[in-house]
Amino acid sequence: MARHNRRRTDEVRPLSAGYASRRAEGDSIVQDVTGAQATKTYICPGCNQQIRPGTAHVVVWDRYDGPQWRRHWHSPCWRRH
Ligand SMILES: [Zn+2]
């Protein structure tokens, strides 16, 4: 069983043309947003600073609450929160 090679790109499954990839981290769903997709300014709950348009970041929501409760985080803020 070739389970050791977890970074193969064929394990990244695009959901739609608008999104890069989505993954589960515990009970959270983490969605990558590329700079090209980031067209609005958001407030990151990790640092309370703005996420400017054009900044690659992540969208995170609880898998039980659903994506209507999603929050936008800077990628490094999410990783260390
Ligand atoms: Zn932040």
PDB file of the backbone (N, CA, C, O) and the ligand in Angstrom, with CONECT records:
HET     ZN  A 101       1
ATOM      1  N   MET A   1       0.834  -1.198   0.000  1.00  0.00           N
ATOM      2  CA  MET A   1       0.000   0.000   0.000  1.00  0.00           C
ATOM      3  C   MET A   1       0.873   1.254   0.000  1.00  0.00           C
ATOM      4  O   MET A   1       1.643   1.464   0.938  1.00  0.00           O
ATOM      5  N   ALA A   2       0.772   2.055  -0.994  1.00  0.00           N
ATOM      6  CA  ALA A   2       1.633   3.235  -1.128  1.00  0.00           C
ATOM      7  C   ALA A   2       1.010   4.418  -0.398  1.00  0.00           C
ATOM      8  O   ALA A   2       0.552   5.375  -1.021  1.00  0.00           O
ATOM      9  N   ARG A   3       0.998   4.340   0.937  1.00  0.00           N
ATOM     10  CA  ARG A   3       0.409   5.428   1.713  1.00  0.00           C
ATOM     11  C   ARG A   3       1.449   6.421   2.185  1.00  0.00           C
ATOM     12  O   ARG A   3       1.108   7.442   2.782  1.00  0.00           O
ATOM     13  N   HIS A   4       2.727   6.132   1.921  1.00  0.00           N
ATOM     14  CA  HIS A   4       3.765   6.994   2.460  1.00  0.00           C
ATOM     15  C   HIS A   4       3.882   8.295   1.690  1.00  0.00           C
ATOM     16  O   HIS A   4       4.352   9.292   2.238  1.00  0.00           O
ATOM     17  N   ASN A   5       3.471   8.309   0.450  1.00  0.00           N
ATOM     18  CA  ASN A   5       3.675   9.487  -0.380  1.00  0.00           C
ATOM     19  C   ASN A   5       2.414  10.340  -0.379  1.00  0.00           C
ATOM     20  O   ASN A   5       1.604  10.270  -1.304  1.00  0.00           O
ATOM     21  N   ARG A   6       2.253  11.156   0.682  1.00  0.00           N
ATOM     22  CA  ARG A   6       0.992  11.864   0.883  1.00  0.00           C
ATOM     23  C   ARG A   6       0.919  13.182   0.151  1.00  0.00           C
ATOM     24  O   ARG A   6      -0.125  13.833   0.173  1.00  0.00           O
ATOM     25  N   ARG A   7       1.984  13.596  -0.491  1.00  0.00           N
ATOM     26  CA  ARG A   7       1.971  14.914  -1.116  1.00  0.00           C
ATOM     27  C   ARG A   7       1.752  14.830  -2.615  1.00  0.00           C
ATOM     28  O   ARG A   7       1.972  15.813  -3.322  1.00  0.00           O
ATOM     29  N   ARG A   8       1.339  13.717  -3.101  1.00  0.00           N
ATOM     30  CA  ARG A   8       1.101  13.593  -4.534  1.00  0.00           C
ATOM     31  C   ARG A   8      -0.013  14.548  -4.956  1.00  0.00           C
ATOM     32  O   ARG A   8      -1.045  14.657  -4.293  1.00  0.00           O
ATOM     33  N   THR A   9       0.213  15.217  -6.044  1.00  0.00           N
ATOM     34  CA  THR A   9      -0.752  16.226  -6.472  1.00  0.00           C
ATOM     35  C   THR A   9      -2.070  15.590  -6.892  1.00  0.00           C
ATOM     36  O   THR A   9      -3.095  16.270  -6.916  1.00  0.00           O
ATOM     37  N   ASP A  10      -2.066  14.321  -7.220  1.00  0.00           N
ATOM     38  CA  ASP A  10      -3.334  13.738  -7.654  1.00  0.00           C
ATOM     39  C   ASP A  10      -4.265  13.470  -6.471  1.00  0.00           C
ATOM     40  O   ASP A  10      -5.392  13.013  -6.660  1.00  0.00           O
ATOM     41  N   GLU A  11      -3.795  13.755  -5.245  1.00  0.00           N
ATOM     42  CA  GLU A  11      -4.700  13.660  -4.101  1.00  0.00           C
ATOM     43  C   GLU A  11      -5.424  14.981  -3.848  1.00  0.00           C
ATOM     44  O   GLU A  11      -6.344  15.034  -3.033  1.00  0.00           O
ATOM     45  N   VAL A  12      -5.025  16.025  -4.526  1.00  0.00           N
ATOM     46  CA  VAL A  12      -5.705  17.313  -4.401  1.00  0.00           C
ATOM     47  C   VAL A  12      -6.870  17.321  -5.383  1.00  0.00           C
ATOM     48  O   VAL A  12      -6.690  17.196  -6.594  1.00  0.00           O
ATOM     49  N   ARG A  13      -8.034  17.469  -4.844  1.00  0.00           N
ATOM     50  CA  ARG A  13      -9.217  17.372  -5.691  1.00  0.00           C
ATOM     51  C   ARG A  13      -9.900  18.724  -5.808  1.00  0.00           C
ATOM     52  O   ARG A  13     -10.525  19.183  -4.853  1.00  0.00           O
ATOM     53  N   PRO A  14      -9.794  19.344  -6.922  1.00  0.00           N
ATOM     54  CA  PRO A  14     -10.495  20.621  -7.097  1.00  0.00           C
ATOM     55  C   PRO A  14     -11.999  20.417  -6.999  1.00  0.00           C
ATOM     56  O   PRO A  14     -12.554  19.477  -7.567  1.00  0.00           O
ATOM     57  N   LEU A  15     -12.642  21.309  -6.273  1.00  0.00           N
ATOM     58  CA  LEU A  15     -14.094  21.219  -6.141  1.00  0.00           C
ATOM     59  C   LEU A  15     -14.785  21.872  -7.317  1.00  0.00           C
ATOM     60  O   LEU A  15     -15.798  21.387  -7.821  1.00  0.00           O
ATOM     61  N   SER A  16     -14.217  22.974  -7.736  1.00  0.00           N
ATOM     62  CA  SER A  16     -14.801  23.711  -8.846  1.00  0.00           C
ATOM     63  C   SER A  16     -13.691  24.590  -9.391  1.00  0.00           C
ATOM     64  O   SER A  16     -12.599  24.655  -8.827  1.00  0.00           O
ATOM     65  N   ALA A  17     -13.976  25.251 -10.471  1.00  0.00           N
ATOM     66  CA  ALA A  17     -12.943  26.078 -11.088  1.00  0.00           C
ATOM     67  C   ALA A  17     -12.505  27.199 -10.160  1.00  0.00           C
ATOM     68  O   ALA A  17     -11.385  27.695 -10.284  1.00  0.00           O
ATOM     69  N   GLY A  18     -13.358  27.606  -9.239  1.00  0.00           N
ATOM     70  CA  GLY A  18     -13.056  28.759  -8.420  1.00  0.00           C
ATOM     71  C   GLY A  18     -12.167  28.484  -7.226  1.00  0.00           C
ATOM     72  O   GLY A  18     -11.698  29.423  -6.583  1.00  0.00           O
ATOM     73  N   TYR A  19     -11.926  27.244  -6.916  1.00  0.00           N
ATOM     74  CA  TYR A  19     -11.192  26.936  -5.698  1.00  0.00           C
ATOM     75  C   TYR A  19     -10.014  26.027  -5.971  1.00  0.00           C
ATOM     76  O   TYR A  19     -10.054  25.178  -6.862  1.00  0.00           O
ATOM     77  N   ALA A  20      -8.982  26.215  -5.203  1.00  0.00           N
ATOM     78  CA  ALA A  20      -7.760  25.459  -5.419  1.00  0.00           C
ATOM     79  C   ALA A  20      -7.859  24.067  -4.799  1.00  0.00           C
ATOM     80  O   ALA A  20      -7.726  23.065  -5.502  1.00  0.00           O
ATOM     81  N   SER A  21      -8.092  24.001  -3.494  1.00  0.00           N
ATOM     82  CA  SER A  21      -8.159  22.700  -2.849  1.00  0.00           C
ATOM     83  C   SER A  21      -8.839  22.857  -1.501  1.00  0.00           C
ATOM     84  O   SER A  21      -8.920  23.957  -0.954  1.00  0.00           O
ATOM     85  N   ARG A  22      -9.318  21.762  -0.984  1.00  0.00           N
ATOM     86  CA  ARG A  22      -9.997  21.747   0.304  1.00  0.00           C
ATOM     87  C   ARG A  22      -9.481  20.543   1.070  1.00  0.00           C
ATOM     88  O   ARG A  22      -9.233  19.482   0.497  1.00  0.00           O
ATOM     89  N   ARG A  23      -9.324  20.721   2.365  1.00  0.00           N
ATOM     90  CA  ARG A  23      -8.860  19.590   3.166  1.00  0.00           C
ATOM     91  C   ARG A  23      -9.522  19.658   4.530  1.00  0.00           C
ATOM     92  O   ARG A  23      -9.980  20.717   4.959  1.00  0.00           O
ATOM     93  N   ALA A  24      -9.568  18.535   5.197  1.00  0.00           N
ATOM     94  CA  ALA A  24     -10.117  18.476   6.543  1.00  0.00           C
ATOM     95  C   ALA A  24      -8.963  18.493   7.530  1.00  0.00           C
ATOM     96  O   ALA A  24      -7.986  17.762   7.367  1.00  0.00           O
ATOM     97  N   GLU A  25      -9.078  19.340   8.566  1.00  0.00           N
ATOM     98  CA  GLU A  25      -8.114  19.367   9.666  1.00  0.00           C
ATOM     99  C   GLU A  25      -8.924  19.213  10.943  1.00  0.00           C
ATOM    100  O   GLU A  25      -9.474  20.184  11.462  1.00  0.00           O
ATOM    101  N   GLY A  26      -8.993  17.998  11.439  1.00  0.00           N
ATOM    102  CA  GLY A  26      -9.851  17.739  12.581  1.00  0.00           C
ATOM    103  C   GLY A  26     -11.299  17.967  12.191  1.00  0.00           C
ATOM    104  O   GLY A  26     -11.779  17.406  11.206  1.00  0.00           O
ATOM    105  N   ASP A  27     -12.000  18.795  12.967  1.00  0.00           N
ATOM    106  CA  ASP A  27     -13.397  19.096  12.669  1.00  0.00           C
ATOM    107  C   ASP A  27     -13.537  20.319  11.762  1.00  0.00           C
ATOM    108  O   ASP A  27     -14.649  20.786  11.514  1.00  0.00           O
ATOM    109  N   SER A  28     -12.423  20.832  11.274  1.00  0.00           N
ATOM    110  CA  SER A  28     -12.462  22.014  10.426  1.00  0.00           C
ATOM    111  C   SER A  28     -12.217  21.633   8.971  1.00  0.00           C
ATOM    112  O   SER A  28     -11.448  20.721   8.668  1.00  0.00           O
ATOM    113  N   ILE A  29     -12.879  22.343   8.097  1.00  0.00           N
ATOM    114  CA  ILE A  29     -12.624  22.233   6.674  1.00  0.00           C
ATOM    115  C   ILE A  29     -11.837  23.469   6.266  1.00  0.00           C
ATOM    116  O   ILE A  29     -12.248  24.595   6.548  1.00  0.00           O
ATOM    117  N   VAL A  30     -10.717  23.261   5.607  1.00  0.00           N
ATOM    118  CA  VAL A  30      -9.824  24.355   5.244  1.00  0.00           C
ATOM    119  C   VAL A  30      -9.755  24.428   3.726  1.00  0.00           C
ATOM    120  O   VAL A  30      -9.413  23.456   3.053  1.00  0.00           O
ATOM    121  N   GLN A  31     -10.083  25.587   3.212  1.00  0.00           N
ATOM    122  CA  GLN A  31     -10.135  25.804   1.772  1.00  0.00           C
ATOM    123  C   GLN A  31      -9.078  26.824   1.385  1.00  0.00           C
ATOM    124  O   GLN A  31      -9.066  27.931   1.922  1.00  0.00           O
ATOM    125  N   ASP A  32      -8.207  26.479   0.480  1.00  0.00           N
ATOM    126  CA  ASP A  32      -7.216  27.439  -0.012  1.00  0.00           C
ATOM    127  C   ASP A  32      -7.881  28.449  -0.948  1.00  0.00           C
ATOM    128  O   ASP A  32      -8.720  28.097  -1.776  1.00  0.00           O
ATOM    129  N   VAL A  33      -7.488  29.697  -0.795  1.00  0.00           N
ATOM    130  CA  VAL A  33      -7.931  30.747  -1.707  1.00  0.00           C
ATOM    131  C   VAL A  33      -6.680  31.357  -2.315  1.00  0.00           C
ATOM    132  O   VAL A  33      -5.792  31.806  -1.591  1.00  0.00           O
ATOM    133  N   THR A  34      -6.606  31.376  -3.621  1.00  0.00           N
ATOM    134  CA  THR A  34      -5.437  31.965  -4.265  1.00  0.00           C
ATOM    135  C   THR A  34      -5.566  33.483  -4.300  1.00  0.00           C
ATOM    136  O   THR A  34      -6.651  34.032  -4.103  1.00  0.00           O
ATOM    137  N   GLY A  35      -4.461  34.143  -4.551  1.00  0.00           N
ATOM    138  CA  GLY A  35      -4.502  35.589  -4.639  1.00  0.00           C
ATOM    139  C   GLY A  35      -5.467  36.084  -5.703  1.00  0.00           C
ATOM    140  O   GLY A  35      -6.135  37.101  -5.522  1.00  0.00           O
ATOM    141  N   ALA A  36      -5.535  35.365  -6.805  1.00  0.00           N
ATOM    142  CA  ALA A  36      -6.428  35.780  -7.890  1.00  0.00           C
ATOM    143  C   ALA A  36      -7.891  35.679  -7.477  1.00  0.00           C
ATOM    144  O   ALA A  36      -8.735  36.412  -7.992  1.00  0.00           O
ATOM    145  N   GLN A  37      -8.193  34.772  -6.551  1.00  0.00           N
ATOM    146  CA  GLN A  37      -9.580  34.591  -6.113  1.00  0.00           C
ATOM    147  C   GLN A  37      -9.964  35.557  -5.002  1.00  0.00           C
ATOM    148  O   GLN A  37     -11.149  35.750  -4.730  1.00  0.00           O
ATOM    149  N   ALA A  38      -8.975  36.162  -4.362  1.00  0.00           N
ATOM    150  CA  ALA A  38      -9.243  37.033  -3.215  1.00  0.00           C
ATOM    151  C   ALA A  38      -9.534  38.433  -3.728  1.00  0.00           C
ATOM    152  O   ALA A  38      -8.616  39.197  -4.024  1.00  0.00           O
ATOM    153  N   THR A  39     -10.800  38.762  -3.831  1.00  0.00           N
ATOM    154  CA  THR A  39     -11.185  40.035  -4.439  1.00  0.00           C
ATOM    155  C   THR A  39     -11.787  41.002  -3.435  1.00  0.00           C
ATOM    156  O   THR A  39     -12.162  42.115  -3.803  1.00  0.00           O
ATOM    157  N   LYS A  40     -11.887  40.602  -2.175  1.00  0.00           N
ATOM    158  CA  LYS A  40     -12.451  41.460  -1.139  1.00  0.00           C
ATOM    159  C   LYS A  40     -11.493  41.531   0.044  1.00  0.00           C
ATOM    160  O   LYS A  40     -10.562  40.733   0.150  1.00  0.00           O
ATOM    161  N   THR A  41     -11.728  42.485   0.920  1.00  0.00           N
ATOM    162  CA  THR A  41     -10.939  42.597   2.139  1.00  0.00           C
ATOM    163  C   THR A  41     -11.671  41.879   3.266  1.00  0.00           C
ATOM    164  O   THR A  41     -12.869  42.083   3.466  1.00  0.00           O
ATOM    165  N   TYR A  42     -10.958  41.049   3.991  1.00  0.00           N
ATOM    166  CA  TYR A  42     -11.518  40.318   5.125  1.00  0.00           C
ATOM    167  C   TYR A  42     -10.723  40.672   6.381  1.00  0.00           C
ATOM    168  O   TYR A  42      -9.613  41.197   6.299  1.00  0.00           O
ATOM    169  N   ILE A  43     -11.299  40.381   7.530  1.00  0.00           N
ATOM    170  CA  ILE A  43     -10.578  40.540   8.789  1.00  0.00           C
ATOM    171  C   ILE A  43     -10.218  39.147   9.299  1.00  0.00           C
ATOM    172  O   ILE A  43     -11.089  38.300   9.494  1.00  0.00           O
ATOM    173  N   CYS A  44      -8.950  38.929   9.507  1.00  0.00           N
ATOM    174  CA  CYS A  44      -8.479  37.633   9.977  1.00  0.00           C
ATOM    175  C   CYS A  44      -8.759  37.511  11.474  1.00  0.00           C
ATOM    176  O   CYS A  44      -8.331  38.376  12.238  1.00  0.00           O
ATOM    177  N   PRO A  45      -9.465  36.459  11.924  1.00  0.00           N
ATOM    178  CA  PRO A  45      -9.740  36.307  13.362  1.00  0.00           C
ATOM    179  C   PRO A  45      -8.498  35.933  14.169  1.00  0.00           C
ATOM    180  O   PRO A  45      -8.519  36.000  15.398  1.00  0.00           O
ATOM    181  N   GLY A  46      -7.432  35.546  13.500  1.00  0.00           N
ATOM    182  CA  GLY A  46      -6.213  35.183  14.218  1.00  0.00           C
ATOM    183  C   GLY A  46      -5.441  36.397  14.689  1.00  0.00           C
ATOM    184  O   GLY A  46      -4.876  36.377  15.783  1.00  0.00           O
ATOM    185  N   CYS A  47      -5.402  37.459  13.889  1.00  0.00           N
ATOM    186  CA  CYS A  47      -4.589  38.629  14.231  1.00  0.00           C
ATOM    187  C   CYS A  47      -5.390  39.927  14.165  1.00  0.00           C
ATOM    188  O   CYS A  47      -4.861  40.992  14.484  1.00  0.00           O
ATOM    189  N   ASN A  48      -6.675  39.852  13.751  1.00  0.00           N
ATOM    190  CA  ASN A  48      -7.529  41.027  13.617  1.00  0.00           C
ATOM    191  C   ASN A  48      -6.964  42.051  12.641  1.00  0.00           C
ATOM    192  O   ASN A  48      -7.250  43.243  12.750  1.00  0.00           O
ATOM    193  N   GLN A  49      -6.175  41.592  11.705  1.00  0.00           N
ATOM    194  CA  GLN A  49      -5.673  42.473  10.658  1.00  0.00           C
ATOM    195  C   GLN A  49      -6.400  42.154   9.357  1.00  0.00           C
ATOM    196  O   GLN A  49      -7.008  41.095   9.208  1.00  0.00           O
ATOM    197  N   GLN A  50      -6.323  43.092   8.427  1.00  0.00           N
ATOM    198  CA  GLN A  50      -6.987  42.882   7.151  1.00  0.00           C
ATOM    199  C   GLN A  50      -6.262  41.845   6.299  1.00  0.00           C
ATOM    200  O   GLN A  50      -5.037  41.730   6.327  1.00  0.00           O
ATOM    201  N   ILE A  51      -7.050  41.107   5.553  1.00  0.00           N
ATOM    202  CA  ILE A  51      -6.538  40.284   4.470  1.00  0.00           C
ATOM    203  C   ILE A  51      -6.881  41.042   3.189  1.00  0.00           C
ATOM    204  O   ILE A  51      -8.048  41.115   2.804  1.00  0.00           O
ATOM    205  N   ARG A  52      -5.901  41.587   2.549  1.00  0.00           N
ATOM    206  CA  ARG A  52      -6.129  42.458   1.403  1.00  0.00           C
ATOM    207  C   ARG A  52      -6.483  41.662   0.154  1.00  0.00           C
ATOM    208  O   ARG A  52      -6.082  40.507   0.015  1.00  0.00           O
ATOM    209  N   PRO A  53      -7.229  42.274  -0.749  1.00  0.00           N
ATOM    210  CA  PRO A  53      -7.473  41.610  -2.044  1.00  0.00           C
ATOM    211  C   PRO A  53      -6.155  41.241  -2.711  1.00  0.00           C
ATOM    212  O   PRO A  53      -5.193  42.008  -2.675  1.00  0.00           O
ATOM    213  N   GLY A  54      -6.121  40.076  -3.310  1.00  0.00           N
ATOM    214  CA  GLY A  54      -4.907  39.605  -3.957  1.00  0.00           C
ATOM    215  C   GLY A  54      -3.997  38.805  -3.055  1.00  0.00           C
ATOM    216  O   GLY A  54      -2.951  38.327  -3.493  1.00  0.00           O
ATOM    217  N   THR A  55      -4.386  38.651  -1.782  1.00  0.00           N
ATOM    218  CA  THR A  55      -3.572  37.898  -0.837  1.00  0.00           C
ATOM    219  C   THR A  55      -4.068  36.461  -0.760  1.00  0.00           C
ATOM    220  O   THR A  55      -5.232  36.225  -0.439  1.00  0.00           O
ATOM    221  N   ALA A  56      -3.216  35.520  -1.044  1.00  0.00           N
ATOM    222  CA  ALA A  56      -3.583  34.119  -0.877  1.00  0.00           C
ATOM    223  C   ALA A  56      -3.796  33.845   0.602  1.00  0.00           C
ATOM    224  O   ALA A  56      -2.989  34.255   1.436  1.00  0.00           O
ATOM    225  N   HIS A  57      -4.880  33.153   0.929  1.00  0.00           N
ATOM    226  CA  HIS A  57      -5.197  32.870   2.331  1.00  0.00           C
ATOM    227  C   HIS A  57      -6.044  31.607   2.396  1.00  0.00           C
ATOM    228  O   HIS A  57      -6.144  30.885   1.403  1.00  0.00           O
ATOM    229  N   VAL A  58      -6.652  31.326   3.538  1.00  0.00           N
ATOM    230  CA  VAL A  58      -7.499  30.146   3.664  1.00  0.00           C
ATOM    231  C   VAL A  58      -8.863  30.550   4.203  1.00  0.00           C
ATOM    232  O   VAL A  58      -8.999  31.530   4.935  1.00  0.00           O
ATOM    233  N   VAL A  59      -9.861  29.773   3.825  1.00  0.00           N
ATOM    234  CA  VAL A  59     -11.201  29.899   4.371  1.00  0.00           C
ATOM    235  C   VAL A  59     -11.443  28.647   5.207  1.00  0.00           C
ATOM    236  O   VAL A  59     -11.188  27.533   4.751  1.00  0.00           O
ATOM    237  N   VAL A  60     -11.936  28.834   6.433  1.00  0.00           N
ATOM    238  CA  VAL A  60     -12.075  27.730   7.369  1.00  0.00           C
ATOM    239  C   VAL A  60     -13.490  27.733   7.928  1.00  0.00           C
ATOM    240  O   VAL A  60     -14.035  28.783   8.271  1.00  0.00           O
ATOM    241  N   TRP A  61     -14.070  26.558   8.014  1.00  0.00           N
ATOM    242  CA  TRP A  61     -15.348  26.438   8.707  1.00  0.00           C
ATOM    243  C   TRP A  61     -15.417  25.100   9.407  1.00  0.00           C
ATOM    244  O   TRP A  61     -14.708  24.156   9.061  1.00  0.00           O
ATOM    245  N   ASP A  62     -16.289  25.040  10.402  1.00  0.00           N
ATOM    246  CA  ASP A  62     -16.522  23.805  11.135  1.00  0.00           C
ATOM    247  C   ASP A  62     -17.360  22.870  10.278  1.00  0.00           C
ATOM    248  O   ASP A  62     -18.358  23.285   9.689  1.00  0.00           O
ATOM    249  N   ARG A  63     -16.965  21.644  10.211  1.00  0.00           N
ATOM    250  CA  ARG A  63     -17.667  20.719   9.322  1.00  0.00           C
ATOM    251  C   ARG A  63     -19.122  20.502   9.728  1.00  0.00           C
ATOM    252  O   ARG A  63     -19.949  20.119   8.900  1.00  0.00           O
ATOM    253  N   TYR A  64     -19.438  20.747  11.003  1.00  0.00           N
ATOM    254  CA  TYR A  64     -20.815  20.564  11.461  1.00  0.00           C
ATOM    255  C   TYR A  64     -21.645  21.818  11.243  1.00  0.00           C
ATOM    256  O   TYR A  64     -22.850  21.742  11.003  1.00  0.00           O
ATOM    257  N   ASP A  65     -20.990  22.979  11.329  1.00  0.00           N
ATOM    258  CA  ASP A  65     -21.723  24.226  11.131  1.00  0.00           C
ATOM    259  C   ASP A  65     -21.976  24.514   9.654  1.00  0.00           C
ATOM    260  O   ASP A  65     -23.011  25.071   9.288  1.00  0.00           O
ATOM    261  N   GLY A  66     -21.025  24.131   8.817  1.00  0.00           N
ATOM    262  CA  GLY A  66     -21.206  24.342   7.387  1.00  0.00           C
ATOM    263  C   GLY A  66     -20.556  25.622   6.898  1.00  0.00           C
ATOM    264  O   GLY A  66     -20.209  26.499   7.690  1.00  0.00           O
ATOM    265  N   PRO A  67     -20.394  25.721   5.592  1.00  0.00           N
ATOM    266  CA  PRO A  67     -19.622  26.840   5.017  1.00  0.00           C
ATOM    267  C   PRO A  67     -20.285  28.202   5.149  1.00  0.00           C
ATOM    268  O   PRO A  67     -19.638  29.216   4.889  1.00  0.00           O
ATOM    269  N   GLN A  68     -21.547  28.262   5.542  1.00  0.00           N
ATOM    270  CA  GLN A  68     -22.131  29.590   5.754  1.00  0.00           C
ATOM    271  C   GLN A  68     -21.500  30.291   6.951  1.00  0.00           C
ATOM    272  O   GLN A  68     -21.651  31.504   7.100  1.00  0.00           O
ATOM    273  N   TRP A  69     -20.803  29.559   7.798  1.00  0.00           N
ATOM    274  CA  TRP A  69     -20.117  30.118   8.967  1.00  0.00           C
ATOM    275  C   TRP A  69     -18.616  30.230   8.729  1.00  0.00           C
ATOM    276  O   TRP A  69     -17.843  30.291   9.685  1.00  0.00           O
ATOM    277  N   ARG A  70     -18.208  30.257   7.510  1.00  0.00           N
ATOM    278  CA  ARG A  70     -16.778  30.277   7.212  1.00  0.00           C
ATOM    279  C   ARG A  70     -16.127  31.585   7.652  1.00  0.00           C
ATOM    280  O   ARG A  70     -16.762  32.639   7.709  1.00  0.00           O
ATOM    281  N   ARG A  71     -14.838  31.474   7.962  1.00  0.00           N
ATOM    282  CA  ARG A  71     -14.015  32.639   8.303  1.00  0.00           C
ATOM    283  C   ARG A  71     -12.791  32.644   7.408  1.00  0.00           C
ATOM    284  O   ARG A  71     -12.302  31.594   6.991  1.00  0.00           O
ATOM    285  N   HIS A  72     -12.306  33.833   7.122  1.00  0.00           N
ATOM    286  CA  HIS A  72     -11.097  33.975   6.315  1.00  0.00           C
ATOM    287  C   HIS A  72      -9.922  34.242   7.246  1.00  0.00           C
ATOM    288  O   HIS A  72      -9.984  35.127   8.100  1.00  0.00           O
ATOM    289  N   TRP A  73      -8.860  33.476   7.077  1.00  0.00           N
ATOM    290  CA  TRP A  73      -7.650  33.580   7.900  1.00  0.00           C
ATOM    291  C   TRP A  73      -6.447  33.769   6.981  1.00  0.00           C
ATOM    292  O   TRP A  73      -6.414  33.261   5.860  1.00  0.00           O
ATOM    293  N   HIS A  74      -5.448  34.521   7.488  1.00  0.00           N
ATOM    294  CA  HIS A  74      -4.133  34.428   6.859  1.00  0.00           C
ATOM    295  C   HIS A  74      -3.651  32.987   7.028  1.00  0.00           C
ATOM    296  O   HIS A  74      -3.870  32.379   8.075  1.00  0.00           O
ATOM    297  N   SER A  75      -3.007  32.450   6.023  1.00  0.00           N
ATOM    298  CA  SER A  75      -2.542  31.063   6.132  1.00  0.00           C
ATOM    299  C   SER A  75      -1.647  30.838   7.346  1.00  0.00           C
ATOM    300  O   SER A  75      -1.856  29.857   8.060  1.00  0.00           O
ATOM    301  N   PRO A  76      -0.651  31.700   7.622  1.00  0.00           N
ATOM    302  CA  PRO A  76       0.192  31.469   8.812  1.00  0.00           C
ATOM    303  C   PRO A  76      -0.569  31.613  10.124  1.00  0.00           C
ATOM    304  O   PRO A  76      -0.258  30.924  11.095  1.00  0.00           O
ATOM    305  N   CYS A  77      -1.568  32.505  10.166  1.00  0.00           N
ATOM    306  CA  CYS A  77      -2.366  32.668  11.391  1.00  0.00           C
ATOM    307  C   CYS A  77      -3.156  31.388  11.660  1.00  0.00           C
ATOM    308  O   CYS A  77      -3.248  30.938  12.802  1.00  0.00           O
ATOM    309  N   TRP A  78      -3.712  30.819  10.628  1.00  0.00           N
ATOM    310  CA  TRP A  78      -4.457  29.576  10.817  1.00  0.00           C
ATOM    311  C   TRP A  78      -3.549  28.463  11.318  1.00  0.00           C
ATOM    312  O   TRP A  78      -3.924  27.695  12.203  1.00  0.00           O
ATOM    313  N   ARG A  79      -2.349  28.382  10.745  1.00  0.00           N
ATOM    314  CA  ARG A  79      -1.445  27.292  11.117  1.00  0.00           C
ATOM    315  C   ARG A  79      -1.028  27.374  12.578  1.00  0.00           C
ATOM    316  O   ARG A  79      -0.792  26.348  13.215  1.00  0.00           O
ATOM    317  N   ARG A  80      -0.935  28.602  13.117  1.00  0.00           N
ATOM    318  CA  ARG A  80      -0.434  28.714  14.498  1.00  0.00           C
ATOM    319  C   ARG A  80      -1.537  29.050  15.497  1.00  0.00           C
ATOM    320  O   ARG A  80      -1.244  29.251  16.676  1.00  0.00           O
ATOM    321  N   HIS A  81      -2.770  29.116  15.074  1.00  0.00           N
ATOM    322  CA  HIS A  81      -3.821  29.537  15.989  1.00  0.00           C
ATOM    323  C   HIS A  81      -4.061  28.473  17.069  1.00  0.00           C
ATOM    324  O   HIS A  81      -4.917  28.655  17.936  1.00  0.00           O
TER     325      HIS A  81
HETATM  326 ZN    ZN A 101      -3.960  36.975  10.437  1.00  0.00          ZN2+
END
